[in-house]
Amino acid sequence: MTGPHLSLAQIRNRLILTARMVLRQHRRGPDGRCPICRTPDCQVATAARDVLRAAEEPPQRSAGTEPEDPRQDG
């Protein structure tokens, strides 16, 4: 899977690629159902969309860190 030598950006990119692949595989057919799960509301596709949504959000600041003040000199 992912080794310790991968950066966080590389892991994020792999998650995005995997989620996109899952969405291609679980695309609804002409009858409105997922061809793999055979359900109209595919939970796998929903989870993949959630992963993509979370990956596209800007990174959250940790609650334990103070925001940097650009007016201060180092």
N, C-alpha and C positions, 0 to 999 in steps of 0.2 A: 504494500500500500504506500504510505508516505513514510519516508525515512527521516531521521533527525537532521539530515543535511539540507532539507528543503526549507526555504524561507516561508514566512507567513503569506507573502504575496503569491508564491508558487502553490501553496496549499489552497488558498482562496481561488486561484485560477482553475485548479483541478476540480474543486467543488462546483464551480460554475459550468465547466465543460461536462461534468457528469450529470448535473441537473438538466442541461440542455439536451443531452443524449436521452435521458429518461423521458423528457417531454416529447421528443420525436417518436419514441417507441410507444408512448401512451396517448398519442393524438387520437381524438375522437373520430370514429368512423362515420359513414353516411347515416347510420341509424342513431347517432348521438351517443354511442357507448364506446368505452375504451376497448380496443380489440384484444387486449391482454387480460384485463380484469373483468371484462363483460359487465361493467356497471356504468351508469350514466354519470356518477360522481366519483371519479377515480381518486382514491386517497393518495396514491403514489404520485400522480401528477400534481395534486395539491401541495404535497410536501416539496416537490421539486420547484414549484413556483414560489413557495415560502423561502427556500434556500436562495433562489435568484434575487428575490426582493431584499433579503437580509444582506446579501453580498454586495448589492448595489448601493446600500445606505452608506453614508459617510461614517468613518470609524467613531465610536463613542469615546469620550474622554473618561478616564478612570475617576471615580468619585474621590479617591484619595490624593489626587494631584491638583495643584492650583493652576488656573489658566495663566499662560505666560503673558506678561505685560510688555508689549512691544516698545514702550517708552523707556524701559530700563536698559542700561548698558551692562550686560553680563555680569 
